[in-house]
Amino acid sequence: MAIKRQFDYNRKTDTIYGVSANGNAAKQAMVLMTRGILGKWKQPIGYFFSSSSMLSEEIADTIRGAIHHLQAIGLTVQAIVCDQATTNVRALHLLGATLDPQGGGGMTPTVWRQKG
């Protein structure tokens, strides 16, 4: 998602916020969130900032890492939901996900399930 370019400085920690990993002003943000299927809970697990849209390969690597960390704490990822941006769709294809015929279409989010 697009975000406002802005820098903030924290004197206490001597940290500048609003800079992407490559040192440029962040203009895009990606948020990963996990939520329970049977329970009513949700938790953001990562915020990623960049100066331009992330490549599909970068998105796939980020999701792969998130899945690894979630599995390491005993959670099982059942599905991934995203909007239908071309980079997101390609990233999920790179992960080997398949389209759930019950989800997606029109303006609704695309729902993907892991094979197997």
VOBA-605641 format. One line per 8 residues: number of its first residue (from 1); their letters; for each residue x, y, z of N, C-alpha, C. Coordinates in nm, 3 decimals. Example, Ala and Ser with C-alpha at 12.3 -4.5 7.8 and 13.67 -1.06 7.14 Angstrom:
REM residues 2
1 = as = 1.319:-0.569:0.780:1.230:-0.450:0.780:1.320:-0.330:0.780 ~ 1.285:-0.225:0.708:1.367:-0.106:0.714:1.290:0.003:0.787;
END
This chain:
REM residues 116
1 = maikrqfd = 0.084:-0.116:0.000:0.000:0.000:0.000:0.089:0.124:0.000 ~ 0.041:0.230:-0.061:0.116:0.355:-0.065:0.109:0.424:0.070 ~ 0.220:0.482:0.111:0.225:0.556:0.237:0.285:0.694:0.212 ~ 0.261:0.785:0.304:0.315:0.920:0.295:0.465:0.916:0.324 ~ 0.543:0.981:0.238:0.688:0.989:0.263:0.713:1.091:0.374 ~ 0.772:1.042:0.482:0.797:1.129:0.597:0.909:1.069:0.679 ~ 0.995:1.153:0.731:1.102:1.108:0.818:1.073:1.154:0.960 ~ 1.099:1.066:1.056:1.088:1.099:1.198:1.218:1.058:1.265;
9 = ynrktdti = 1.263:1.138:1.359:1.387:1.109:1.430:1.357:1.087:1.577 ~ 1.408:0.977:1.631:1.394:0.945:1.772:1.528:0.974:1.839 ~ 1.536:1.083:1.915:1.662:1.121:1.980:1.709:1.017:2.080 ~ 1.615:0.958:2.149:1.650:0.862:2.254:1.725:0.741:2.197 ~ 1.679:0.692:2.081:1.743:0.575:2.021:1.834:0.610:1.904 ~ 1.841:0.741:1.868:1.920:0.789:1.755:1.882:0.712:1.627 ~ 1.750:0.703:1.605:1.697:0.628:1.492:1.612:0.718:1.404 ~ 1.631:0.702:1.273:1.547:0.773:1.176:1.445:0.674:1.122;
17 = ygvsangn = 1.318:0.710:1.128:1.210:0.627:1.076:1.162:0.685:0.944 ~ 1.122:0.598:0.852:1.073:0.641:0.722:1.169:0.611:0.610 ~ 1.278:0.543:0.642:1.379:0.509:0.543:1.366:0.361:0.509 ~ 1.369:0.328:0.380:1.363:0.187:0.339:1.500:0.124:0.355 ~ 1.509:-0.007:0.333:1.633:-0.081:0.352:1.746:-0.029:0.262 ~ 1.712:0.029:0.146:1.816:0.078:0.056:1.853:0.224:0.084 ~ 1.798:0.283:0.190:1.833:0.417:0.230:1.746:0.526:0.171 ~ 1.657:0.492:0.080:1.566:0.591:0.021:1.442:0.607:0.107;
25 = aakqamvl = 1.369:0.714:0.083:1.244:0.737:0.156:1.144:0.627:0.122 ~ 1.083:0.571:0.224:0.984:0.466:0.202:0.856:0.526:0.145 ~ 0.805:0.464:0.038:0.680:0.508:-0.025:0.575:0.397:-0.025 ~ 0.617:0.275:0.005:0.528:0.159:0.003:0.545:0.082:0.134 ~ 0.438:0.019:0.179:0.443:-0.065:0.298:0.369:-0.195:0.271 ~ 0.423:-0.304:0.324:0.355:-0.433:0.319:0.341:-0.480:0.463 ~ 0.223:-0.521:0.501:0.197:-0.569:0.636:0.156:-0.715:0.627 ~ 0.220:-0.800:0.706:0.179:-0.940:0.716:0.106:-0.957:0.848;
33 = mtrgilgk = -0.005:-1.027:0.842:-0.087:-1.048:0.961:-0.127:-1.195:0.967 ~ -0.131:-1.248:1.086:-0.181:-1.384:1.104:-0.310:-1.374:1.186 ~ -0.401:-1.464:1.157:-0.526:-1.466:1.234:-0.574:-1.609:1.249 ~ -0.647:-1.632:1.355:-0.698:-1.764:1.383:-0.815:-1.800:1.294 ~ -0.825:-1.926:1.259:-0.939:-1.973:1.180:-1.054:-2.009:1.274 ~ -1.023:-2.077:1.383:-1.127:-2.118:1.478:-1.144:-2.019:1.592 ~ -1.040:-1.945:1.624:-1.048:-1.847:1.731:-1.058:-1.706:1.675 ~ -1.106:-1.614:1.758:-1.122:-1.475:1.715:-0.999:-1.395:1.759;
41 = wkqpigyf = -0.890:-1.409:1.687:-0.770:-1.333:1.716:-0.699:-1.300:1.586 ~ -0.623:-1.193:1.589:-0.537:-1.157:1.476:-0.419:-1.078:1.530 ~ -0.306:-1.089:1.461:-0.184:-1.026:1.508:-0.095:-0.987:1.390 ~ -0.061:-0.859:1.377:0.038:-0.823:1.275:0.171:-0.886:1.313 ~ 0.240:-0.944:1.216:0.368:-1.009:1.244:0.485:-0.944:1.174 ~ 0.458:-0.851:1.084:0.568:-0.784:1.017:0.524:-0.666:0.934 ~ 0.609:-0.564:0.935:0.589:-0.446:0.852:0.714:-0.432:0.766 ~ 0.695:-0.415:0.637:0.808:-0.405:0.545:0.790:-0.279:0.461;
49 = fssssmls = 0.892:-0.194:0.460:0.885:-0.067:0.391:0.983:-0.065:0.275 ~ 0.942:-0.003:0.164:1.029:0.006:0.047:1.006:0.138:-0.024 ~ 1.103:0.175:-0.107:1.093:0.300:-0.181:1.014:0.283:-0.310 ~ 0.985:0.158:-0.348:0.903:0.129:-0.466:0.831:-0.003:-0.440 ~ 0.746:-0.042:-0.531:0.674:-0.169:-0.514:0.773:-0.284:-0.504 ~ 0.743:-0.380:-0.419:0.830:-0.497:-0.404:0.812:-0.589:-0.524 ~ 0.919:-0.656:-0.563:0.913:-0.756:-0.669:0.842:-0.880:-0.617 ~ 0.783:-0.956:-0.707:0.713:-1.080:-0.668:0.806:-1.174:-0.592;
57 = eeiadtir = 0.931:-1.183:-0.636:1.028:-1.271:-0.570:1.054:-1.225:-0.427 ~ 1.060:-1.095:-0.405:1.080:-1.041:-0.269:0.959:-1.070:-0.181 ~ 0.841:-1.055:-0.237:0.719:-1.084:-0.162:0.715:-1.232:-0.125 ~ 0.746:-1.319:-0.223:0.746:-1.463:-0.198:0.846:-1.499:-0.089 ~ 0.967:-1.442:-0.094:1.068:-1.470:0.008:1.022:-1.422:0.146 ~ 0.957:-1.307:0.151:0.907:-1.253:0.278:0.799:-1.344:0.335 ~ 0.707:-1.388:0.251:0.600:-1.478:0.296:0.658:-1.611:0.340 ~ 0.754:-1.663:0.263:0.819:-1.790:0.297:0.884:-1.780:0.436;
65 = gaihhlqa = 0.953:-1.669:0.462:1.015:-1.649:0.593:0.912:-1.641:0.704 ~ 0.802:-1.571:0.678:0.696:-1.560:0.779:0.636:-1.696:0.810 ~ 0.611:-1.776:0.706:0.557:-1.911:0.727:0.654:-1.994:0.811 ~ 0.783:-1.984:0.780:0.885:-2.059:0.856:0.879:-2.021:1.004 ~ 0.873:-1.892:1.033:0.869:-1.848:1.174:0.739:-1.889:1.243 ~ 0.628:-1.882:1.172:0.500:-1.925:1.231:0.501:-2.074:1.262 ~ 0.557:-2.154:1.170:0.566:-2.298:1.194:0.659:-2.329:1.311 ~ 0.765:-2.249:1.325:0.861:-2.270:1.434:0.797:-2.252:1.571;
73 = igltvqai = 0.689:-2.173:1.579:0.622:-2.155:1.709:0.495:-2.240:1.719 ~ 0.479:-2.334:1.624:0.369:-2.429:1.634:0.241:-2.394:1.560 ~ 0.242:-2.287:1.481:0.122:-2.252:1.403:0.128:-2.317:1.265 ~ 0.014:-2.352:1.212:0.004:-2.410:1.078:-0.065:-2.309:0.988 ~ 0.001:-2.271:0.880:-0.059:-2.177:0.785:-0.150:-2.255:0.692 ~ -0.277:-2.219:0.691:-0.377:-2.288:0.609:-0.406:-2.215:0.479 ~ -0.395:-2.084:0.480:-0.430:-2.005:0.361:-0.359:-1.871:0.366 ~ -0.347:-1.810:0.250:-0.292:-1.676:0.237:-0.395:-1.593:0.162;
81 = vcdqattn = -0.428:-1.477:0.216:-0.528:-1.390:0.152:-0.458:-1.260:0.115 ~ -0.483:-1.214:-0.006:-0.424:-1.088:-0.052:-0.515:-1.023:-0.154 ~ -0.481:-0.899:-0.191:-0.555:-0.838:-0.301:-0.503:-0.898:-0.432 ~ -0.560:-0.858:-0.542:-0.526:-0.922:-0.669:-0.419:-0.847:-0.748 ~ -0.333:-0.775:-0.679:-0.222:-0.709:-0.747:-0.138:-0.814:-0.818 ~ -0.093:-0.783:-0.937:-0.018:-0.878:-1.019:0.102:-0.933:-0.945 ~ 0.174:-0.848:-0.871:0.292:-0.896:-0.798:0.255:-0.994:-0.688 ~ 0.142:-0.973:-0.622:0.096:-1.066:-0.518:0.057:-1.200:-0.578;
89 = vralhllg = -0.018:-1.197:-0.686:-0.061:-1.321:-0.751:0.060:-1.401:-0.797 ~ 0.157:-1.334:-0.859:0.277:-1.404:-0.905:0.358:-1.458:-0.787 ~ 0.368:-1.382:-0.679:0.441:-1.428:-0.561:0.381:-1.556:-0.507 ~ 0.249:-1.563:-0.502:0.184:-1.684:-0.450:0.201:-1.801:-0.545 ~ 0.203:-1.775:-0.675:0.233:-1.881:-0.771:0.375:-1.933:-0.749 ~ 0.470:-1.842:-0.723:0.608:-1.882:-0.695:0.617:-1.970:-0.572 ~ 0.526:-1.950:-0.477:0.523:-2.031:-0.355:0.453:-2.165:-0.376 ~ 0.394:-2.184:-0.495:0.324:-2.309:-0.524:0.182:-2.313:-0.472;
97 = atldpqgg = 0.125:-2.197:-0.443:-0.012:-2.192:-0.393:-0.111:-2.209:-0.508 ~ -0.230:-2.254:-0.475:-0.335:-2.271:-0.575:-0.454:-2.184:-0.537 ~ -0.526:-2.137:-0.638:-0.641:-2.051:-0.615:-0.756:-2.132:-0.557 ~ -0.816:-2.081:-0.451:-0.934:-2.144:-0.392:-1.055:-2.098:-0.472 ~ -1.127:-2.191:-0.537:-1.240:-2.149:-0.621:-1.354:-2.085:-0.541 ~ -1.355:-2.100:-0.409:-1.460:-2.040:-0.326:-1.430:-1.894:-0.294 ~ -1.306:-1.852:-0.313:-1.268:-1.715:-0.281:-1.232:-1.640:-0.408 ~ -1.200:-1.515:-0.393:-1.154:-1.433:-0.504:-1.264:-1.395:-0.600;
105 = ggmtptvw = -1.225:-1.324:-0.703:-1.318:-1.280:-0.805:-1.366:-1.139:-0.778 ~ -1.385:-1.064:-0.882:-1.434:-0.927:-0.866:-1.342:-0.844:-0.781 ~ -1.397:-0.771:-0.688:-1.318:-0.683:-0.602:-1.284:-0.749:-0.469 ~ -1.317:-0.875:-0.451:-1.289:-0.943:-0.325:-1.145:-0.990:-0.322 ~ -1.089:-1.016:-0.203:-0.952:-1.065:-0.195:-0.937:-1.201:-0.261 ~ -0.816:-1.231:-0.301:-0.784:-1.362:-0.356:-0.741:-1.452:-0.242 ~ -0.794:-1.572:-0.235:-0.761:-1.668:-0.131:-0.681:-1.780:-0.194 ~ -0.566:-1.809:-0.138:-0.480:-1.914:-0.190:-0.456:-2.016:-0.081;
113 = rqkg = -0.444:-2.140:-0.119:-0.416:-2.246:-0.023:-0.287:-2.316:-0.064 ~ -0.211:-2.357:0.037:-0.090:-2.431:0.009:-0.127:-2.568:-0.044 ~ -0.049:-2.615:-0.141:-0.071:-2.750:-0.194:-0.029:-2.850:-0.087 ~ -0.099:-2.962:-0.086:-0.060:-3.070:0.003:-0.128:-3.073:0.129;
END
